[in-house]
Amino acid sequence: MPNCPRCHQPIKPQAITCPHCRLVLKAHGHPGIPVHRATGDTTLCDTCVYHEDDTCNFPQRPHAKECTLYQDISAPKMEVKTVPNQSFQLWFKRNLLWVVLLVLLLISFLITWV
C-alpha cells in the first residue's frame, strides 16, 4: 500500500485525495491520471523525457514541481511489438462479416458461371 507524499500515511492505490491531509493525488478526479511531484528544491523537468526532447508544452516548464505528463528518463521504455500474424487475425475478426459476404458472393458467381 503506497504512502501519501505529504503526511506519509498509508493510502489506497486508487485514492484520488489523501483521506488524512486532503492532498490531491490524482489529476482531474480521475484515478488513472497520477500527479507527479518533485521532492526538495529539484524540478521534475530536469529528469523528464519530454523536457529532454523538447516536446513538453506544460505551462510551468522548466520550473514544474507538479506534472501529470512526467516520464522519468531513467525508466525503461516499453516497446509495443506487433506480430504480422496477430495483426491479420485482428483485421479478420473485425471484418469477418464482410469476408463471409464476399465468399458467398464468389460462390454464387461460380454456381451461375457453371
Backbone torsions as a table, in degrees:
resi	resn	phi	psi	omega
1	MET	NA	126.5	-178.6
2	PRO	-71.8	164.5	178.3
3	ASN	-111.0	152.5	176.9
4	CYS	-67.9	135.1	-179.6
5	PRO	-67.7	-23.2	-178.6
6	ARG	-90.7	-56.1	-174.3
7	CYS	-99.6	-6.9	176.8
8	HIS	60.5	25.0	175.2
9	GLN	-88.5	148.3	178.1
10	PRO	-66.0	138.8	179.9
11	ILE	-133.5	159.9	175.9
12	LYS	-72.9	146.8	-178.9
13	PRO	-60.7	-30.6	-178.4
14	GLN	-95.6	10.5	-178.2
15	ALA	-66.2	134.1	-180.0
16	ILE	-83.7	-38.4	174.4
17	THR	-131.6	155.9	177.2
18	CYS	-71.5	128.2	-178.7
19	PRO	-70.1	-15.2	-177.2
20	HIS	-93.4	-51.1	-175.4
21	CYS	-111.1	-1.4	178.1
22	ARG	64.8	25.9	175.1
23	LEU	-71.7	132.9	179.1
24	VAL	-73.7	122.7	-178.1
25	LEU	-104.7	-26.5	-179.1
26	LYS	-123.2	139.0	-176.0
27	ALA	-77.0	142.2	174.4
28	HIS	57.1	23.8	178.7
29	GLY	70.2	16.9	-177.8
30	HIS	-106.4	124.2	-176.2
31	PRO	-66.0	-12.6	-179.0
32	GLY	-94.4	-1.3	-178.4
33	ILE	-116.6	93.9	-179.2
34	PRO	-76.0	151.5	174.9
35	VAL	-100.9	117.3	178.4
36	HIS	-89.0	138.6	-178.2
37	ARG	-126.5	142.4	176.0
38	ALA	-80.5	151.5	177.1
39	THR	-106.8	140.6	178.4
40	GLY	69.7	-142.4	-177.8
41	ASP	-92.8	0.7	-178.9
42	THR	-77.6	161.0	175.2
43	THR	-110.9	157.6	178.6
44	LEU	-70.8	-29.4	-175.5
45	CYS	-62.5	-26.7	-178.5
46	ASP	-63.5	-28.2	-176.8
47	THR	-120.8	21.9	-176.5
48	CYS	-99.2	139.0	178.5
49	VAL	-62.1	-42.2	-176.3
50	TYR	-68.3	-31.3	175.4
51	HIS	-71.5	-38.3	-178.5
52	GLU	-64.0	-43.6	-178.8
53	ASP	-94.4	8.2	173.9
54	ASP	62.6	35.5	175.9
55	THR	-108.4	5.1	-178.9
56	CYS	-74.6	134.4	176.8
57	ASN	-121.7	21.4	-179.8
58	PHE	-71.6	131.2	-174.6
59	PRO	-61.8	-29.0	-178.1
60	GLN	-85.6	1.9	-180.0
61	ARG	-62.9	139.1	2.1
62	PRO	-96.9	19.4	-176.6
63	HIS	-113.2	27.0	-175.5
64	ALA	-71.8	128.4	175.0
65	LYS	-99.5	-23.2	177.2
66	GLU	-131.3	140.6	-178.7
67	CYS	-157.7	144.9	176.9
68	THR	-96.6	-15.2	-176.4
69	LEU	-100.0	1.0	-172.5
70	TYR	-57.0	130.7	173.2
71	GLN	-130.4	119.4	-176.9
72	ASP	-69.5	135.5	179.5
73	ILE	-64.2	-38.6	-175.3
74	SER	-78.9	-9.0	179.1
75	ALA	-72.6	142.5	179.0
76	PRO	-67.0	141.7	-179.6
77	LYS	-84.0	138.7	177.0
78	MET	-93.8	129.3	178.5
79	GLU	-108.3	137.3	178.1
80	VAL	-96.6	119.5	179.7
81	LYS	-108.0	126.2	176.4
82	THR	-111.9	130.9	177.8
83	VAL	-89.3	133.6	-178.9
84	PRO	-54.4	-39.5	179.9
85	ASN	-64.0	-38.2	178.8
86	GLN	-65.7	-41.2	-179.4
87	SER	-67.1	-35.2	176.1
88	PHE	-66.6	-41.8	178.8
89	GLN	-62.5	-40.4	178.0
90	LEU	-64.3	-44.1	177.9
91	TRP	-62.1	-42.1	-178.6
92	PHE	-63.5	-41.6	178.5
93	LYS	-64.8	-38.4	-179.7
94	ARG	-69.7	-32.3	-174.1
95	ASN	-113.4	26.0	-176.3
96	LEU	-59.9	-41.0	180.0
97	LEU	-60.2	-45.1	-179.1
98	TRP	-67.8	-35.9	177.9
99	VAL	-65.3	-44.3	178.5
100	VAL	-62.2	-44.4	177.9
101	LEU	-62.2	-39.5	178.7
102	LEU	-65.8	-41.4	178.2
103	VAL	-64.3	-43.6	177.2
104	LEU	-62.3	-39.3	178.1
105	LEU	-64.5	-43.5	178.4
106	LEU	-64.4	-40.2	178.3
107	ILE	-64.7	-41.4	179.3
108	SER	-66.3	-37.1	175.4
109	PHE	-65.5	-39.2	177.7
110	LEU	-65.0	-38.7	-179.8
111	ILE	-67.8	-42.7	-179.8
112	THR	-73.2	-25.7	-178.6
113	TRP	-73.8	-34.6	-175.7
114	VAL	-86.1	NA	NA
